[in-house]
Amino acid sequence: MKHQQARISSFSISVAAVVSANAILFACSSSDSVSPAPVEAGVEAGSTQRDAPAANDSASDDAAVSCSPHAVTTTLTWHPPRAFNPSACTASEVDGFIQSCLLGSRAVCDAFRKQNPGCAACAYSTTDDPEWGPVVDNRTTDWVQLNKGGCIAAASGEIDEKGCGGSWELHDQCLNETCSGCFPLKTDTKALFACEDDPQTDTICAAYVAQGSVKCPKGGTPSIAKCFAMGGSFEANASTYVTFWCSTVPDAGADAGDAATD
């Protein structure tokens, strides 16, 4: 399965501008921004999951056209976050989830979910589910993302899409829809990154950027700092997300987020 690694975008930059430098890190690191892995859930440079670019793809010109930004014609739907449940997963189940559902095949993931229903019910969700957990799998495009917007909403007690969490989630959806012609990813992700960085994409998704600039707390809050305690590979970040969403750990998320800004 492909994963989306956090990257610098117009949204993350605009929100970072209204967040205290010593609070939480909304913008991504430079290493994330140049990662060859898909947007929100990374594959490290040495990972065997990363596809190599095709040498001479005769269809590359057509692919570039289809991967250009286009207007969103569907209605973007808010998916409320599943409640944090620190008793859903043991530490070994968190590791098993990462190994099975992020590093394994679809069949291996489905087997894990069947064998560990309580943990899976918290950690794993698909884009078709009415509520989303920490990891969201689009089984149509084979694209997996971390649910940052849902994390913010759950941590802040938001009840609808009109808050900070809603702006993040709907912006992510807007990016996926605007650049839907880039899926499924066949070789590398350069075309997808180019689409998401295109000024036209910024215009199409501008409403959610504006919402985040207004609704996201200026100066940040400790409760949502854990939603940005990132910095490693996608698998490591996903493990962090699943752990604080579905397991029991010391409250180190805020410290990790603070450290990331140093």
Secondary structure as the mmCIF struct_conf table of DSSP 4:
data_model
#
loop_
_struct_conf.conf_type_id
_struct_conf.id
_struct_conf.beg_label_comp_id
_struct_conf.beg_label_asym_id
_struct_conf.beg_label_seq_id
_struct_conf.end_label_comp_id
_struct_conf.end_label_asym_id
_struct_conf.end_label_seq_id
STRN STRN1 LYS A 2 HIS A 3
HELX_RH_AL_P HELX_RH_AL_P1 SER A 10 ALA A 16
TURN_TY1_P TURN_TY1_P1 ALA A 17 VAL A 18
BEND BEND1 VAL A 19 VAL A 19
TURN_TY1_P TURN_TY1_P2 ALA A 21 ALA A 23
BEND BEND2 ALA A 27 ALA A 27
HELX_LH_PP_P HELX_LH_PP_P1 CYS A 28 SER A 29
HELX_RH_AL_P HELX_RH_AL_P2 SER A 30 SER A 33
TURN_TY1_P TURN_TY1_P3 VAL A 34 VAL A 34
BEND BEND3 PRO A 36 ALA A 37
TURN_TY1_P TURN_TY1_P4 VAL A 39 GLU A 40
BEND BEND4 ALA A 41 ALA A 41
TURN_TY1_P TURN_TY1_P5 ALA A 45 GLY A 46
TURN_TY1_P TURN_TY1_P6 THR A 48 GLN A 49
BEND BEND5 ARG A 50 ARG A 50
HELX_LH_PP_P HELX_LH_PP_P2 ASP A 51 ALA A 54
BEND BEND6 ALA A 55 ASN A 56
TURN_TY1_P TURN_TY1_P7 SER A 58 ALA A 59
HELX_RH_AL_P HELX_RH_AL_P3 SER A 60 SER A 66
TURN_TY1_P TURN_TY1_P8 CYS A 67 CYS A 67
BEND BEND7 SER A 68 SER A 68
BEND BEND8 THR A 74 THR A 74
HELX_LH_PP_P HELX_LH_PP_P3 THR A 75 LEU A 76
HELX_LH_PP_P HELX_LH_PP_P4 PRO A 80 PRO A 80
STRN STRN2 PRO A 81 PRO A 81
HELX_LH_PP_P HELX_LH_PP_P5 ARG A 82 PHE A 84
TURN_TY1_P TURN_TY1_P9 PRO A 86 SER A 87
BEND BEND9 ALA A 88 ALA A 88
HELX_RH_AL_P HELX_RH_AL_P4 ALA A 91 PHE A 97
HELX_RH_PI_P HELX_RH_PI_P1 ILE A 98 LEU A 102
BEND BEND10 LEU A 103 GLY A 104
HELX_RH_AL_P HELX_RH_AL_P5 ARG A 106 GLN A 115
HELX_RH_AL_P HELX_RH_AL_P6 PRO A 117 ALA A 123
STRN STRN3 TYR A 124 THR A 126
TURN_TY1_P TURN_TY1_P10 THR A 127 ASP A 128
BEND BEND11 ASP A 129 GLU A 131
STRN STRN4 TRP A 132 TRP A 132
BEND BEND12 PRO A 134 PRO A 134
STRN STRN5 VAL A 135 ASN A 138
TURN_TY1_P TURN_TY1_P11 ARG A 139 ASP A 142
STRN STRN6 TRP A 143 LEU A 146
HELX_RH_AL_P HELX_RH_AL_P7 LYS A 148 SER A 156
TURN_TY1_P TURN_TY1_P12 GLY A 157 GLY A 157
BEND BEND13 ASP A 160 ASP A 160
TURN_TY1_P TURN_TY1_P13 GLU A 161 LYS A 162
BEND BEND14 GLY A 163 GLY A 163
HELX_RH_AL_P HELX_RH_AL_P8 CYS A 164 THR A 178
TURN_TY1_P TURN_TY1_P14 CYS A 179 CYS A 179
HELX_RH_3T_P HELX_RH_3T_P1 SER A 180 CYS A 182
HELX_LH_PP_P HELX_LH_PP_P6 PHE A 183 PHE A 183
BEND BEND15 PRO A 184 PRO A 184
HELX_LH_PP_P HELX_LH_PP_P7 LEU A 185 LEU A 185
BEND BEND16 THR A 187 THR A 187
BEND BEND17 THR A 189 THR A 189
HELX_RH_AL_P HELX_RH_AL_P9 LYS A 190 ASP A 197
BEND BEND18 ASP A 198 ASP A 198
HELX_RH_AL_P HELX_RH_AL_P10 PRO A 199 ILE A 204
TURN_TY1_P TURN_TY1_P15 CYS A 205 CYS A 205
HELX_RH_AL_P HELX_RH_AL_P11 ALA A 206 LYS A 215
BEND BEND19 CYS A 216 CYS A 216
HELX_LH_PP_P HELX_LH_PP_P8 PRO A 217 PRO A 217
TURN_TY1_P TURN_TY1_P16 LYS A 218 GLY A 219
HELX_RH_AL_P HELX_RH_AL_P12 PRO A 222 ALA A 225
HELX_RH_3T_P HELX_RH_3T_P2 LYS A 226 PHE A 228
BEND BEND20 GLY A 232 GLY A 232
HELX_RH_AL_P HELX_RH_AL_P13 PHE A 234 CYS A 246
BEND BEND21 SER A 247 SER A 247
BEND BEND22 ASP A 251 ASP A 251
HELX_RH_AL_P HELX_RH_AL_P14 GLY A 253 ALA A 260
TURN_TY1_P TURN_TY1_P17 THR A 261 THR A 261
#
